[in-house]
Amino acid sequence: MPRSLKKGPFVDAKLLKKVIDKKPASTGVINTWARRSQISPEMIGFTFGVHNGKQHLEVLVSEEMVGHRLGEFSPTKKFLRHGGKMQKEMEQKKQEAEIASAKAAKAPAVAAPAKK
């Protein structure tokens, strides 16, 4: 459910205090744990270090992000891959292709003798 319009958007007070009356260029990364804070127009241009549970991921705020939450841009789960036989075959083919291209790139450099 969206937040009531009479309440207005939620922005963490401490976070807003760090942004007000400062310029984005002079301020470095602003680390925050307030993932639930909405991005307001005053935050455009600032870089936030949004905590994902393990580390702070840098998020550069742009105009399109206004109204979204900071946590949306700092995923908490890392996608590794889907499992299964088909996925393993695809990865094996990709690895073989990389090895073949590396050998092809290496072969002409070795085969060409130096001219005197």
C-alpha positions in Angstrom: 0.0 0.0 0.0 1.3 3.5 -0.8 1.8 6.0 2.0 -1.1 8.4 2.7 -0.8 11.7 0.8 -1.6 13.7 3.9 1.5 12.3 5.6 3.8 13.0 2.7 6.9 11.1 1.6 9.2 9.5 4.2 12.7 10.8 4.2 15.0 9.9 7.2 15.7 13.1 9.1 19.4 12.4 9.6 19.8 11.7 5.9 18.0 14.9 4.9 20.2 16.9 7.4 23.3 15.6 5.6 22.0 16.7 2.2 20.5 20.1 2.9 22.7 23.2 2.2 25.5 21.1 0.6 26.7 20.8 -3.0 26.9 17.4 -4.7 30.3 18.0 -6.1 32.0 18.9 -2.8 30.3 16.1 -0.8 31.8 12.6 -1.2 29.8 9.4 -0.6 27.2 9.7 2.1 26.9 6.3 3.8 23.4 5.4 5.0 21.4 2.5 6.4 18.1 4.2 5.7 17.0 2.0 2.8 13.3 2.9 3.4 13.9 6.6 2.7 12.3 8.0 -0.4 14.5 10.0 -2.8 13.5 13.7 -2.8 14.5 16.3 -5.4 17.1 17.8 -3.0 19.1 14.6 -3.3 19.7 14.8 -7.1 23.4 14.6 -7.9 24.5 13.2 -4.6 26.2 9.8 -4.2 24.8 7.6 -1.4 26.4 4.5 0.0 23.3 2.4 0.6 23.9 -0.6 2.9 22.8 -3.9 1.6 23.4 -5.9 4.7 27.0 -6.6 4.0 28.5 -3.5 2.4 27.6 0.0 1.2 26.9 0.1 -2.5 27.3 3.5 -4.2 24.1 4.9 -5.8 24.3 8.2 -7.8 20.9 9.8 -7.6 19.4 11.1 -10.9 16.1 12.8 -11.8 14.4 9.5 -12.7 14.9 8.1 -9.2 12.8 10.7 -7.4 9.9 9.1 -5.6 11.6 5.7 -5.4 13.3 4.3 -2.2 17.0 4.1 -1.7 16.8 0.4 -1.1 15.6 -0.3 -4.6 19.0 0.5 -6.0 21.0 -1.6 -3.6 20.0 -5.3 -4.0 20.4 -7.5 -0.9 20.6 -10.8 -2.6 23.3 -11.8 -5.1 22.1 -13.9 -8.0 24.6 -16.6 -8.9 23.0 -18.7 -11.6 20.2 -21.1 -12.3 21.1 -24.7 -11.8 20.5 -27.7 -14.0 22.1 -29.7 -16.8 21.3 -27.2 -19.5 23.0 -24.3 -17.6 26.1 -26.4 -17.1 26.3 -27.2 -20.8 25.9 -23.6 -21.7 28.7 -22.5 -19.3 31.0 -25.3 -20.6 30.5 -24.2 -24.3 31.2 -20.6 -23.3 34.4 -21.6 -21.5 35.5 -23.7 -24.5 34.9 -20.7 -26.8 37.0 -18.4 -24.6 39.8 -20.9 -24.6 39.7 -21.3 -28.4 39.7 -17.5 -28.9 42.6 -17.1 -26.5 44.6 -19.8 -28.5 43.8 -18.1 -31.8 44.9 -14.7 -30.5 48.1 -16.2 -29.1 49.1 -18.3 -32.2 49.8 -15.5 -34.7 52.1 -13.7 -32.2 54.2 -16.8 -31.7 54.3 -18.0 -35.3 55.6 -14.7 -36.7 59.5 -14.7 -36.6 61.4 -11.6 -36.1 62.9 -10.0 -39.3 66.5 -9.1 -39.5 
